[in-house]
Amino acid sequence: GCNGITKGKIIEAIEKKGLFTRDDVKRETKAATSCGGCSGLVDRILEATLGANFNAVNADVGLCACTRYTRDDIIKNIRERGLNSVKDVMETLGWETVGCDTCRPALNYYVAMARPGTAEDDVSSRLINERAHANIQKDGTYSVIPRVYGGVITPSEMKRLADVAIKYNASLIKITGGQRIGLYGIKKDDLPSVWADLNMASGYAYGKALRTVKTCVGSKFCRYGTQDSLDLGITLEKRLERLWTPAKVKIGVNGCPRNCAEPGIKDIGVTGVSGGFEVYVGGSGGIELSAGELLAALKTPEEVIKVVSAFIQHYREEANYGERTFKWIRRTTLSAIKKVVVDDAAKRNALCQRLEEALAATSDPWTNTARGAKKPEIRQWASPVRL
């Protein structure tokens, strides 16, 4: 392997030091600690040496059947070798196929996360909705759901939505659960023109990204409100929009503990209380229900923005592709996350800085397409075949 560790040395360490897992071998011999390419070989040596005592469950598994490399191995190679595309990763790490719908979208995300500013987005590696920048419907048409910051919309935006719905014969106009307005039944060829006429930012309702920031009217209007949830929610949404994440992210910001914006079942929930805010994480109101857990009690909106920013960047860097926040928190533990994003100011600041770098590399896909008169890319990679 990369560190010159032989099979004989590994077997000797297993037998003399009572090693049972790959992590044991890594710690004692340094095998599989560089690129990770020999991880599978280490497992096979463990199995051959230990026989029935070998527990395969303890061994890391490859990202998918196309590779022996784990998620951590892949990200380490992307960073250390300066890999900027899905193609770079596959060629450098010796992918055994052209990829599949498990590894290709994950690789595309990991490259963008680890190498913001230099990563090359492989559109063909994205799933259909992200390639089209819209959600495909059962009849083959698409939904168009623009960004409505904090659920607050202007008369001009409402008029444009109505005009577009009439012009392009939308079959349905729907107020969504995330306090937005969706146009349904839009033809694929009309998407760029719809986006141009709307002149509104993409709501990313189709992607593994920040979806919505749901708010209540807060202390500006509600007699029960203790904090300004409107301004804080809009600020968070404008700060974090266009940010790709391992799985979809939803935020709720409420001005009091009555929780009209449902922060308790959002990936990130902010509740205004007397004297400050409580930040909850790991909520989910989907197929698998999960109640948010208290991450931090903070005094100012600025503190909330910083902790939320650090949390979401930590999630971006550490979660598996496709892993919702509540599953990541269960696997990682809330206490471990809190130590990084709340208790350690230096780590929190570093996460925020890396988030800024990631945000600087983003742009709005609807605006880009509309300005360039370019139709959404629907093409996907070829069907996986053995090479």
N, C-alpha and C positions, 0 to 999 in steps of 0.2 A: 504494500500500500504506500501512500504518500509519505508516511513516516518511517518506512523501512522495517516495519514489524512483520516478522515471518509467521507462518502457520505454526511452526514449532514453538516459538516464543509464546504464542497465544495459548496453545494446548498446555504448555508448562505452567503458565499463570493460572489457568483454569483448575488444573489438578493440584497445584501446590498452595494456592491461595483461596481455594474454595469459591470460585466465581460461578455465578448462575445466570447473569443477565448481560446484555450488551453494554449497559451502563457500567457494570462491574468491569468488563473488559476494557472499556474506554478509559476508566479511571486508573486502572493498574498498568495498562500497556500503551495507551495513547493510540491504539488502533481505532480506525473509523472516526477520528476526531478532526480530520482535515476536510476533504471534500465530501466525505460520507459515502463514496462510491463502493467501498468494501463492506458496508454495513451488512448486506445480505450474506456475504462470505463469513463474516464473524458469527452470524446466527447459525449458519450451517456447521461451523466448527464447534460451536456450543452444543448443538444438537447431537453431533457425532460423538463428542467427548462425554456428554452427560447422559445421553440415552433418555430413559424415562424421566430423569430428573429435570430435563430441559422444559421450560414453560414458555411455549411460543407466544402466549398472551403478553408476556413482558417485553417481547421484541417489537421494535418499531416496524411499521409496514410501509411500503412504498405509497406514493400519492395515489396511484391507481395501477391497474395491470400493465400499463405501458412502460413503467419504470420501477426500478428498485429504490430510487431516491425518495426520502421522506420530505415533508414540507420544509422542515428546518434545514435539511441538507440543501434543498433547492435554493432557499432564500440566502443561505450562506454563500453558495456559489455565485448567485446573482450579484451580491454585494462585493465579494472578494475578486471576482473575475470581470466585473464591469459588464455584465450581460444586459443588453438593452432591448431584447425582443424575445418572443416565443421561439422564433427560429434559432436565435443565439443559444438559448437554453437547451433546446432539443439537440442541436448539433454538438454543443460542448459536452453535454452529459450523456450522449449516446442513446437517445430515445429509441426504443425498440419498435415503435409504430409511428404513423403520422399524427398520433394523438387521438383523444376521444373527448366526449362532452364533459368528462370529469376533469381531465388534466389541462386541456387547452384554455378554458376560461380561467382556471385557477392560476396557471402560469402567467397569463396576460395581466391578471390582477397583481400577482406577486412582483412582477417586473416593474409595474407602474408604482407600486407602493415603495419598493426598495430603491428605485432609481428615478425619482421625480425630476422632470426637466430634460432627461436624456432618453427615457423609455419611449419605444415606438409602439403605439397602440396597434395591435393586430385585430382589426375589425372582424375578420373572418373567424376569429376564435371566440367571439362573443356569441351569446345565445340570441335567438331571433328578435326578442323585444329590444335588447340593447343595440343590436345592429340597425334596427329600424327607428330607434329613438321614440317608440310608441308601442303600446300593447296591442298585439294582434287579437282579434275577437273570433268567435266561433264561425262567423261567416266569411272570414278572410279580410274584413275591413279593420280599421284601427281606431283606438281611442286617443284623443289628444287632451292632455290635462296639464295646463300651464301652472307655473309657480304663482301662488297667491300667498304672499308673505304674512305669516301669522293668521291667515284666514281673513285678512283685511283687503278689500277690493275697492277700486275707484269706479265712479260712474263711467268714465272713459273706457276702462277695461271691460266693464260689463257690456257696453255698447259694441265694442269690437268683437266680443264673444258672440253676441247675438247676430251681428252682421255676418260673421264667418259661418255660423251655424246655418243661416239662411242661404248664403252664397254657395256653400259646398254640400248642402242638403244633408246635414247631420240627422241621423235617425233618432237620436236621443240627446238631451241636455240634462245632466245629472249633477246635483250637489253631492259631493263625495263625503265619506266619513272623515276625511282629513281637512274639511273646511275649504275645499276647492270646487271648481266647476269643470266638469268633464264633458267633452264633445265626443259622441260615439257614432260609429258608422262612417268614418272618414276613409275614402279610398287611398290606397298606397301612393298612387301617382300624384295625389293632391296634397300630400303631407308637406312638402317644402313651401307650397303656396299658402297653405293654411298657417304655417309657422310665421311666414313673412307678413301676412295680413294681421295676425294677432299681435305681433311685435311684443310678445311676452316671453319670459324665460321658461325653459323647459322645467317641468315639475318633477322629472326623473321618476315618474310613477311606474316606469318600465324597468328600472335598474336596481342593482345592488348598490345603493347609494343613500344619501339623506333623502327621505321622501317628504315628510311634512313636519311642520312645527305647529301644533294645534294650541291655540290660546283661548283664554276667556277674556272678557273686556277689562278685568282687573280694577285697580283703584281709580282709574280715570273715569269710569262710568258706574261701576257697581258699588252699592252702599255697603256691601260686605267685604269688598276688596281691601287687602292690607298692603299689597305691593303692585307695582306697575307691570303686569304680565304682558301687556301688548308690546311695549317697547322692547322688553327683554326677549320675547319670542321672535319678533321681527329681526332684532339684531343677531340673534343666534342663527336664524334661517339664512339671512344674507351673508353671514360669515361662513357658514358651512355648506352652502349650496354648491352643487357640482362635484362634491367630494365622494369618490368611490370608496366603498367599504366592503368588508367580507360578505355581509348580507344586508338586507334593507334595514334602515335605521329610522325610527319615528321618535319624535320629541313632543312632549306636552308641557306647557308652562301655565301654571294657575296662580291667580292672585291671592287665593286664600285656601284654607284646608278643605273647602267644600268640593274642590277638585272637579269642576265642570269640564275641564280640558283633559280629564282622564290621565294625569301624569303617572298614576300608579300602575298602569299597564302599558307604558311606553318604554322603549329602550333607554331613554333618558327622560326623567320626569322632574320638573322643578315646581315646588309648591311654596308660595309666599306665606310667611308666617309673621307674627308680630316681631319686629326687630331683624328680619332677614329672610333667608330662603333655606329650604331643605332640598337636596339633590338626591334623587332616587335613580337607580340603574337596574337593568335586567328585567324590566316588565315586558309582558307580551299579552296581547288580546286575541291572538290568532288561534290556530288549530290546537296548540298547546298553551294553556293559560299559565301565566307566571306573574306574580306580584313583584313590583320593584322593591329593591332593598336600599336602605339609607346609606348613601356614600359619604355625604358631608352636610354639615350645617354651616351656612355661610352668611355673612352680613351684608355684602353689597352685590349689585349686578356684575360688577367687574370681576369679583371673585368667582361668581358662578360661571361666567364666560371662560375664565382661565381653567377652572377645574373640568368643565364640560369639554373644552378643547383638548386638554391633556388626556381625559378618559377616552375620547373618540379616537385619538391618534394611537394610544396604547392598544385599543381594540383593533385598529387597522393593522398594527404591526404584529400582534401576537395571536389573533384568532385564526382558525382555519377558514379557508374560503368556503362560504356557504353557512358558516356557523353564526347563529343569532347571538346577540349579546347575553341573553340569559343562559344559554348553554355554555358559552365561553366563561361566564362568571362561575357557574357550577364547577367547571373543570379546573379553573385557575384559583378559585376562592376569592371572595370579596375582600378579605383582609389583606391578601397579597396585592390586589389591585389598589386598595386604599393606600398602602405603604408607598406606592410609586406615584400616584396622581394627586394625593392629598397631603401625606405626611412629609414627603421629600421634595423640598422646593426646587432643588437643582434638577432632579429628574423631571419634575413637572414643567419647568421652564424649557428643558431640552425637548420634551415632547411637543410643547407649543411651537417651538422653533421649527421642528420637522414638519408640523402641521402647516405652518406658513409656507414652507417650501413646496409641499404637496398642493396647496391651494393656488400658488403662483403658477403652477403648470396646468391649471384647468381652464376651460373655456366652455361657453354654452353651445351645445351641438345644434340646437335649432337655429340660433343666430348664424353660426358658421355655414350651415347648409343653405339657409335662406339667402345669405349674401352671395354665396358662390353658385346659386342655382343648381346645386348638386343634389341628386336624389339619394335617399338613404341606401346604404349598402346592405343588401339582403343575402348576398352570397355567403356560404359557410365553407369550412374546410371540407376536403374530400372524405368520404366514408372511411373509417379506420380499417386499414388492411395491414397485414404483416409485411414488413420489408424484407 
